[in-house]
Amino acid sequence: MSRRVLRIQYKFLVVLLKSLVASRIDYYVGTLSLLILQASSLVFLFIAFSRRNELAGYTRDEALLFFAVAFTIQAIVQCTCEGLWLLGPKYVVQGDLDHVLTRPVPPLLLITMAHLHGSGLIHALFGAGLIAHTLNRVAPEASLASWGLIVYAVIAGSLIQFSLILAISSLSFLHGKVISLLAILQTLQQFLSYPLDIFPRLVVLVLTFVVPIAYTSYYPVLSLIRLSSDPSPVILAFIVELTGVTILCLAVSWSTWRWGLSHYQSASG
């Protein structure tokens, strides 16, 4: 990545921080709304464990670790993907992409950085703290490799979800608004707040092979919980698998974006 692009990203981040100070009410409302939404998932978990010690073979702390990883990834995605949600209605239908294409910055970078959502930063920090707390309870003697697996899983999971949103949003170059498809993806993401074993097997298959978001939180936490006495080979094998899925998703989404961009017709004709 060139120094010019890094400088542009830095300036976008500075603008984001200034906007947080300038619009505190919107920031607090956005932060509170997501916390309330995610609180419903936590309430379900605590109700489910109020009369039993295990659910589908998982303890409450293990189930909470699934939630914590999924919450952190969704927070990062919320922070970075708002521009992709606007790609169809704002940039394609209204023609704002015309102005983006005239600027000396990659259009995808500009669209993404111009719509960074500040409330996602606080959510991500809260999620990171929740991961640290639950991982200490699930695996008090967790090795450095185990912590590395969780960190890598959050990064790779965020890239996978970003790539899926990008691939769907790129379809707007042909079909205009694809909000309904993005809403379906957002609904599927809610499954990741819980261990997928509590759902029918079909749900696991769909979220693994059709929309591979199970790799963003379910499989990393599952691998961590089921580690053997020598975790290094297990972690290494899963990291290789996760890396392959991430690269595949990024390649498909990038190809879809380039293909869609080549079919874009200016609003001015």
N, C-alpha and C positions, 0 to 999 in steps of 0.2 A: 504494500500500500504506500503511495507516494506521500511525501511530506505535505504537499498542497492539500491532499484529501484529509490528512490528519488535522491540519490547521482548520479546515472547514468544519470538521466534526467538533473540534474544540470550541469554535465560535458558536455553533449550534447549541452546545451544552451550556455555554455562558448565557445565551438568550433564554434557554429553558429555565435556568436558575433565576434569572431576572423576572421571568413571567410568573414564577411561583411566588415571588415577593409581591409582585404587582396585583395578583389576583388570588389572594389568600382564601377568600370565601369559596370560589370555585374549586380550589385545591382541596380544601377541607371537606367539601361536599362530595367530591369525587372519591377521596380516600375513604370517607365514612360509608359511601354506598357499596363499594366493593367489600369492605369489612363486614357489613351487614349481610351481603349476599353469601359470603363464605361462612359466616357464623351459622347459617342454616345447616351447612354440612357438618359443622362441629356439633351442633345440637343433636343431629341424627346419630352421630357416633356415640355421644355420651348417653343418649337414650337407649341405644342398642346394647351398650355395655352396662347399663344400670342394673340389669338382672342376671347377667352372665359374665363369666371371666374371659371367655373367648368367643370370637365370631369367625366362623369358617376356618378355625384353627389359628387365628391371630389374636394376640392380646391387645388391650386398648392402646398401649404405647406403640406397638407395631402398626396398628391401624392409623394412629396419629402421625406416624412417620410418613406413611403414604400421603396423607393429607398435606403435611408440611412441604414435601418435595413438590407436589402438584401445585400448591398455592404459590410457592416461590417462582416456579416456571411461569404460571399464569400472570403473575405480577410483572415479570420481565417482558412477557409478550404484550401485556397491556401497555407497557411503557413505550414499546418500539413499533407496534403494528397498527396504530390508529390511522396512519397515513394510508396503509393498504386497504383498510375498510372504506376509505374515501376515494380510492382509485376509480371505481366505477362512476358513482354519482357526481363527484367533483371534477376529476381530471379528464375522464373520457366523455361523459355525457355533456358536461358544461364546457368542456374544451380548455380547462386550465392547463392541460398537459402541453399545449402550444407554447406557453411561456416557459415551462420547465425545460423543454427541449432546446430553447435558445440560449440556455445558460451553460457555462463551461464546467458543469458538475454532472456526474452520472445521475440520470433522472431517478433511478431507484434510491440512491443515497439521499438525494435532495428531498424526495417525497417522504422518506422515512424520518429523516432528521428534522424536517420542518414540522412534524406532528408528534414529537416526543411528548408523552403523557407523564407529567411530573409525579402524580400520585402513585404511579407504579413503583417509584424508587423507595418510598416508605414501606409499601407492601412487601417489596423484595427484602428489605432489611428485617422486617418483622418475620417473614418466612425463614430467612437465614437463622435468626435467633431460635425459632421454633424447631428447625432441623437440628441445631446444636443441642437443644434441650432434650428432644425425643431420642436422638441417636445416643446420647449419654445414658439414657434410661434403658434403651433396647440393647445396646452393646457397650457397657461401661468400660470395657478394656479394648475398645475398637482400635485397630492399628492405623498407622498413617495411610496405608493403602486403602482402608475402608473409608476414611475421610476423603481421600482423593477420589474414590469412586463416586461419592455423593456429589462432590464439587463438579466433577466431569459430567455426571449425569444431568445436573442442572444446566450446564452450558450446552451440552449436546441436545437435551430436551428442548431448550429454548430455540435452538437452531431448527430442530425438526418442526416445531409448531410454527415458527416463522416461515419456513419453506412451504408448509401446507397452506397457510393463509396467502402467501404470495402466489402459489399455483392457482388457487381458486380465484383470487382477485384478478389475475391476469386474464381470466376468461371474460372479464368485463370488456375487453377490447373487441370482442365479437358479440357479446350478449348484453352490453350495457351494465345494468345493475345485477349483481350476484349476491345481494345481501342475504337472501334466503339460504343459499349454500353456506355462507359464512356463519349464519345463525345455527345451522345444523352442526357444523364443526364445533361451535361454541357449546352446544348442548352435549355433544359427545365428550368434550373436555371435562364436564362435570362428573362423569363416571370415574375419573382418575382421582377424585378426592377420597375414594374408598378402595380397599383391596378388591380387585376385579373378580376374585374367587366367589364373592357373595352374589354375583350375577350369573345368569345362564351362560353356558359355554360359548354360545353364539356371540355374545358380546365380546368376549376375549378374542375370538377369532377375527371379528370385524375390526377391532381396535389394534390387532397385530398385523394382519395381512391386507386389509382394505384401506384403512386409515391408521397408519402405524404410530398412533400417539401413545400406545401402551409402552413403547420404548422410552418415553419421556420420564416416567416416574414409576410405573408398576414394576417393570422388569429390573431396573436398578435396585429398588428397595427389596424386591423379592430375592435377588442375588445376594444382597447384603445380609438379609435375615437367615438365609440358608447356607451361609458360608461354612466350609469345613474347618478343621483345625489348622490347615495351611491355606489361608485365603488367597495368597498371591496368584496361583494358577487360575483360580476361578475368576478373580477380578480381571486378570489380564485377558482371559478368553472373552469375558463379557465386554470389556472395553473395545476389543477388536470388532466384536459383533455390533456394538452400538455405533462405533465409528463408521462401519460400512453402511448401516442404515442411514446415518446422518448425511454422509456423502451422497448416497443415492437420492435422498429427498432434496438436498440442495441442488444436485445436478438436474433433476426433473423440474424443479420449480424455476431454476435459472433458464432452462431451455424454454419452458412455458412462457416466462416473462419476455424473453427475446423474441419468441414467435409471435406473441400478442403485440408487442411493440412494433414489430415489422408490419402488422396489419392495421395499425392505428391510422385513422383518417382525420385530418385536422377539422376542427369545428368550423373553420372558415372556408372549408372546401379545398 
